[in-house]
Amino acid sequence: MKQMQTVILAVVMLWGVAGARESACGNRELRGRDIVRIGKMAILVGVLVANGEEWQLKVEERAYDIHLGPSFYREEKGIELKAGRLTTVTGFLHETSMVVATIKLGDRTHVLRDENGRPAWAGRGRSGRGRSGGGRGQSRKSTCSKAEQGTCEKR
């Protein structure tokens, strides 16, 4: 029994040291919610750059990692990203990472998060319909301003 307690204690201590080292070195990658919490709202205009599965926005000589949420949601909403395309993104900026709230592609503005950072795909549950249903035949509320009514999606 004492040997088992010693092993458990050693594992807990190693885990704590590894966690402290990770945060002290700053190696922990920030998640979208972290960037929303600590970032500042900003607007960036630049050119999309594909970096494997990830996307960046090149603004002058600086590249920003842009976090667009899950690919299934972008595909579902018909959001087509193309490298070299000029675009405007609004979102939560922290250093060189931006969690995108809206992205303007051509004449369409797509809403990915609200002004509080809540993802548009949140609360959909396993069926993908969200808490309020959202199934066929139900009307969907537009999140567009009057000026954008003809250019953005309804959700």
C-alpha positions as CSV (number, residue, x, y, z in Angstrom):
1,M,0.0,0.0,0.0
2,K,2.8,2.4,0.9
3,Q,4.6,1.7,-2.4
4,M,1.4,2.5,-4.3
5,Q,1.0,5.8,-2.4
6,T,4.6,6.7,-3.3
7,V,4.1,6.0,-7.0
8,I,0.9,8.1,-7.0
9,L,2.7,10.9,-5.2
10,A,5.6,10.8,-7.7
11,V,3.2,10.9,-10.7
12,V,1.3,13.9,-9.2
13,M,4.5,15.7,-8.5
14,L,5.8,15.1,-12.0
15,W,2.6,16.3,-13.5
16,G,2.7,19.5,-11.4
17,V,6.3,20.2,-12.4
18,A,5.5,19.6,-16.1
19,G,2.4,21.9,-15.9
20,A,4.4,24.6,-14.1
21,R,7.2,24.4,-16.7
22,E,4.7,24.6,-19.5
23,S,3.0,27.7,-18.2
24,A,6.3,29.3,-17.2
25,C,7.8,28.8,-20.6
26,G,4.6,29.9,-22.4
27,N,4.5,26.8,-24.5
28,R,0.8,26.2,-24.0
29,E,-1.0,27.0,-27.2
30,L,-3.9,29.4,-26.6
31,R,-7.4,28.2,-27.5
32,G,-10.0,30.3,-29.2
33,R,-11.8,31.0,-25.9
34,D,-8.5,32.2,-24.3
35,I,-7.9,34.7,-27.2
36,V,-11.5,35.9,-26.9
37,R,-10.9,36.5,-23.2
38,I,-7.6,38.3,-23.4
39,G,-7.7,39.8,-26.9
40,K,-8.9,43.1,-28.0
41,M,-11.5,43.7,-30.8
42,A,-9.8,44.6,-34.0
43,I,-10.3,44.8,-37.8
44,L,-7.6,43.5,-40.1
45,V,-7.5,43.8,-43.9
46,G,-5.1,41.5,-45.7
47,V,-4.5,38.6,-48.0
48,L,-5.4,35.0,-47.1
49,V,-2.5,32.5,-46.9
50,A,-3.0,28.8,-46.6
51,N,-0.6,27.1,-44.1
52,G,-1.5,23.4,-44.3
53,E,-4.9,23.1,-42.6
54,E,-4.6,26.4,-41.0
55,W,-5.1,30.0,-42.4
56,Q,-3.2,33.2,-41.9
57,L,-3.9,36.7,-42.9
58,K,-1.0,38.6,-44.3
59,V,-1.2,42.3,-43.5
60,E,1.7,44.2,-45.0
61,E,4.8,42.2,-43.8
62,R,3.1,40.6,-40.8
63,A,1.2,37.3,-40.8
64,Y,-1.6,36.7,-38.3
65,D,-2.9,33.2,-37.5
66,I,-6.7,33.4,-37.9
67,H,-8.9,31.0,-36.0
68,L,-12.1,30.4,-37.9
69,G,-13.7,27.6,-35.9
70,P,-14.5,24.1,-37.1
71,S,-14.2,23.3,-40.8
72,F,-17.6,21.5,-40.8
73,Y,-19.3,24.8,-39.9
74,R,-17.5,26.7,-42.7
75,E,-18.4,24.0,-45.2
76,E,-22.0,24.0,-44.0
77,K,-22.3,27.7,-44.4
78,G,-20.6,27.8,-47.8
79,I,-17.6,29.8,-46.6
80,E,-14.9,29.3,-49.3
81,L,-11.4,30.4,-48.4
82,K,-9.0,30.9,-51.2
83,A,-5.3,31.7,-50.8
84,G,-4.4,35.1,-52.3
85,R,-7.9,36.6,-51.7
86,L,-8.1,40.0,-50.2
87,T,-10.4,39.9,-47.1
88,T,-11.5,41.8,-44.1
89,V,-11.7,40.1,-40.7
90,T,-13.1,41.4,-37.4
91,G,-12.4,39.6,-34.2
92,F,-10.4,39.2,-31.0
93,L,-6.7,40.0,-31.5
94,H,-3.9,38.9,-29.2
95,E,-0.4,39.4,-30.5
96,T,-0.4,37.6,-33.9
97,S,-3.5,35.4,-33.3
98,M,-7.0,36.5,-34.2
99,V,-10.3,34.6,-33.4
100,V,-12.5,35.7,-36.2
101,A,-16.0,37.1,-35.4
102,T,-16.8,38.1,-39.0
103,I,-15.0,37.6,-42.3
104,K,-15.8,39.4,-45.5
105,L,-15.3,37.4,-48.6
106,G,-16.2,39.3,-51.8
107,D,-19.5,41.0,-51.2
108,R,-20.6,38.6,-48.4
109,T,-20.0,39.0,-44.7
110,H,-20.0,35.7,-42.7
111,V,-20.7,35.8,-38.9
112,L,-18.7,33.2,-37.0
113,R,-19.0,34.6,-33.5
114,D,-21.0,37.3,-31.8
115,E,-19.7,40.4,-30.1
116,N,-19.1,38.5,-26.9
117,G,-17.1,35.8,-28.7
118,R,-19.8,33.1,-28.6
119,P,-19.4,30.8,-31.6
120,A,-22.2,30.6,-34.1
121,W,-22.0,26.8,-34.0
122,A,-22.3,26.6,-30.2
123,G,-25.2,24.9,-28.5
124,R,-26.1,22.8,-31.6
125,G,-25.9,19.5,-29.7
126,R,-25.3,16.2,-31.5
127,S,-28.1,16.7,-34.0
128,G,-26.6,20.0,-35.2
129,R,-29.9,21.9,-34.6
130,G,-29.1,23.7,-31.4
131,R,-31.4,24.2,-28.4
132,S,-34.1,26.0,-30.3
133,G,-34.5,23.3,-32.9
134,G,-33.6,25.0,-36.1
135,G,-34.9,22.1,-38.1
136,R,-36.6,22.3,-41.5
137,G,-39.5,24.7,-41.9
138,Q,-38.4,26.9,-39.0
139,S,-37.5,30.5,-39.8
140,R,-33.9,31.6,-39.1
141,K,-33.0,34.9,-37.6
142,S,-30.8,37.2,-39.6
143,T,-27.7,38.6,-37.8
144,C,-27.1,41.3,-40.4
145,S,-27.4,45.0,-40.1
146,K,-29.8,46.8,-42.6
147,A,-26.9,47.8,-44.7
148,E,-25.7,44.2,-45.0
149,Q,-29.1,42.5,-45.6
150,G,-28.4,41.5,-49.1
151,T,-24.9,40.3,-48.5
152,C,-24.8,38.1,-45.4
153,E,-26.2,34.8,-44.3
154,K,-29.1,34.1,-42.1
155,R,-28.7,31.8,-39.3
